Amino acid sequence: MALAELEAMFERVRLDAGLSCDATLLEPSSDDHANVPPNVPRSPAPQPQVTLGDAYERYLNDPTHRWSERTRDTYDTTRALVVSVIGADHPLRSISRADIRNLIEVLRFLPRNANKRFPKLTHKQAAERLRHSGESGTISAANANVYLSNLSSFLNWAVNEEIADRNPARGLRLPDEVAKRDKRNPFSAEQLRLIFNAPIYRGCQDGNRGYATPGTERPQNARYWVPLIALHTGLRLNEICQLDVTDICLMEGVPCILVTAQSRVGTTDKKLKTGASERLMPLHPRLIDLGLMDYAARQKRLGQKKLFAEIDPGSKGVRAVAFSKWFTQFLGNLGARRERTCFHSFRHCFRDELRNARINHDLAMALGGWTNATSSQSKVSENYGSGHRVEVLAEAISRLTFRDIDLSHIKE
């Protein structure tokens, strides 16, 4: 009996280690039932394999996630790519390091806007086409690494949920030759001069097709206001384009822009990039002098809910897409296009202005809607206090001079 018990223990160890074992030593026959010690554990029933597709569905629908709609869309885009390359029916526990490296090979040659450029090809087929044709237009290393980071987050979740044994994507990234600080540059003084001396600010034929032709009209519309707001507030493009008329308001007597996903007039298209994006932005004195408060009040009297209702929201309700296309064309017409600059460069200009004015770091982070946490300790500290008072934010904004650009002709 002792020998049988010892043999059973050895076979159990082999079974737990994933090695082959003699099942007869674990499962006694009916004839020998009395000789098998009662405390020998029986083999657990095999667990059903969870597929990659099923696991991703559970991940995206996990109610414990505190994602914004935009974040969820980003993870869903990653899911579509990963499932397309690896396969929805692939057992999650069987995904190997080699599978992830095959995915990386697809990412290395994946075309930008692959679904639009090659709607009849899979992601893998589209990547193979660019690899062998030598065509340009692949996604950047930074974008590829976003896919890998999102995948790694999913696999970490799967390990925590005990439906995967490990994260085979851990530590895998593509080398990014562009330094983080060089991905976008602020506009130069020359570019700012070209932008704000364009006919739309000096006088044009009209605010639509005649915006680039000199004339006598000075239409105050989205094309006029959006770049001015971006320069003086550092707001992201979509944060500006989606503003409601009620988001230009007085807060404790201070003219402000309210950056929020909530709407006080019933619109449903407002989204923010992160939780830190929600903030109060006092208006720079120049925007007040140029009449932004009056413009918002006028739009409200006309029955408009959106501050810039003329911007096309597109099929996905993201107004920044249409305006970004126009602004790119606008820069080209002016001869102001430069490498590594785009509309987002206004945000870099604003950050430089905060530095030049020696604005306190915490204040700068609050004004720009940047995440102000680099460690667990700083994250905890952010939970204390009620934030900066409006007058403190307004005083900081009033110290920004924007001396690289003369806008006196606009007020005239």
Disulfide bonds with the S-S distance in Angstrom:
none
